Amino acid sequence: MSEQEWMQFLSDTYPDRHRICRIDSELADRIHALVTLVHIERSYVHKLLAKHGMETRHLPLIAVVIARGTAIVDRARHVTFLYDDFQVTGRPLKVTIKANRRGDAILVCTFHKLSYAELRRRLRKSAPIRP
């Protein structure tokens, strides 16, 4: 999705949820999801931009982090992806996805920049399920 398309999504011309990517069925099984499509809600994108210091140019990185990041399971129904983004932000990034209780939806619930110390701490604390 281009930066312009993200702006359209934020301006209510799109539905309230947008498809980010698809995860493999093994990851979906780990979080008890019946689906493999990952969505993001418009309200969360607004929060990312307003409170978390992200910019619209960072939003396409969500799919990159999910596709290329190290995956860890740190809570029930959650998978966190950690990725060192040296090209765009120059910082490690964290994306967490969560399956709802029924397992019929997977949503992005976290997208943050991390310090390198936090990245190392998280990798030491949890065993990766996908390096």
C-alpha positions in Angstrom: 0.0 0.0 0.0 1.5 3.4 -1.0 1.7 6.4 1.3 -1.2 8.0 -0.6 -3.3 4.9 -0.1 -2.6 4.9 3.6 -3.8 8.6 3.7 -7.0 7.5 1.9 -7.5 4.7 4.4 -7.1 7.3 7.3 -9.6 9.6 5.7 -12.5 7.2 5.9 -12.7 6.3 2.2 -11.8 2.7 3.0 -13.4 0.3 5.3 -12.5 0.4 9.0 -10.0 -2.5 8.6 -7.2 -2.9 6.0 -5.5 -6.1 5.0 -1.7 -5.9 5.8 -0.5 -9.3 4.7 -0.9 -13.0 5.1 1.0 -15.2 7.6 1.7 -18.9 7.2 -0.7 -21.4 8.6 1.9 -22.6 11.2 2.0 -19.2 12.8 -1.8 -18.9 12.6 -2.1 -22.3 14.4 0.3 -21.0 17.1 -2.1 -18.2 18.0 -5.3 -20.4 17.5 -6.4 -18.4 14.5 -8.6 -20.0 11.8 -7.5 -17.4 9.2 -4.1 -16.2 7.9 -4.9 -12.7 6.8 -3.6 -9.9 9.1 -5.6 -6.6 9.3 -5.1 -3.3 10.9 -7.9 -1.1 12.2 -8.1 2.6 11.3 -8.3 3.7 14.9 -4.9 2.0 15.7 -3.2 3.6 12.7 -4.4 7.0 14.0 -2.9 6.1 17.4 0.4 5.1 15.8 0.7 8.4 14.1 -0.5 10.5 17.1 1.0 8.8 20.1 3.8 6.5 18.9 5.8 8.9 16.7 5.3 6.9 13.6 4.9 8.5 10.2 2.8 7.4 7.2 6.1 6.5 5.4 6.7 3.9 8.1 3.3 2.1 7.8 4.4 -0.1 4.8 7.1 -1.5 7.1 4.5 -3.4 9.1 4.2 -6.0 6.4 8.0 -6.1 6.0 8.5 -6.7 9.8 6.0 -9.5 9.7 7.5 -11.1 6.6 11.2 -10.8 7.6 11.3 -10.4 11.3 12.2 -12.9 14.0 8.9 -14.3 15.4 8.4 -15.0 19.1 5.3 -16.0 21.1 5.3 -13.9 24.2 1.6 -14.2 25.2 -1.4 -16.4 24.4 -2.9 -15.6 21.0 0.0 -13.2 20.2 3.0 -13.3 18.0 5.6 -10.6 18.1 8.0 -9.9 15.2 11.3 -8.2 15.8 13.3 -6.7 12.9 16.3 -4.4 12.6 15.3 -1.8 10.0 18.5 0.0 9.2 17.2 1.4 5.9 14.2 3.5 6.7 14.0 4.2 10.4 17.5 3.2 11.4 16.1 1.4 14.4 14.8 -2.1 15.4 11.0 -2.4 15.0 8.4 -4.5 16.8 5.1 -5.6 15.4 2.7 -7.7 17.5 -0.4 -9.4 16.0 -3.2 -10.9 17.9 -6.0 -13.4 17.1 -9.4 -12.6 18.6 -11.0 -15.2 20.9 -13.1 -16.7 18.1 -10.0 -17.1 15.9 -11.7 -15.5 12.9 -9.6 -12.3 12.8 -5.9 -11.4 13.3 -5.1 -7.8 14.0 -2.0 -5.7 14.4 -2.0 -4.6 18.0 1.5 -3.1 18.3 4.0 -1.3 16.0 6.8 0.4 17.7 10.5 1.4 17.4 12.8 -0.3 19.9 16.2 0.5 21.2 19.0 -2.1 20.5 19.1 -2.9 24.2 15.4 -3.7 24.1 15.8 -5.8 21.0 18.6 -7.9 22.6 16.5 -8.3 25.8 13.5 -9.5 24.0 15.5 -12.0 21.9 17.2 -13.4 25.1 13.9 -13.6 27.0 11.9 -15.6 24.4 13.0 -18.4 22.1 12.3 -17.6 18.4 9.7 -19.7 16.6 10.9 -18.3 13.3 14.4 -16.9 13.1 
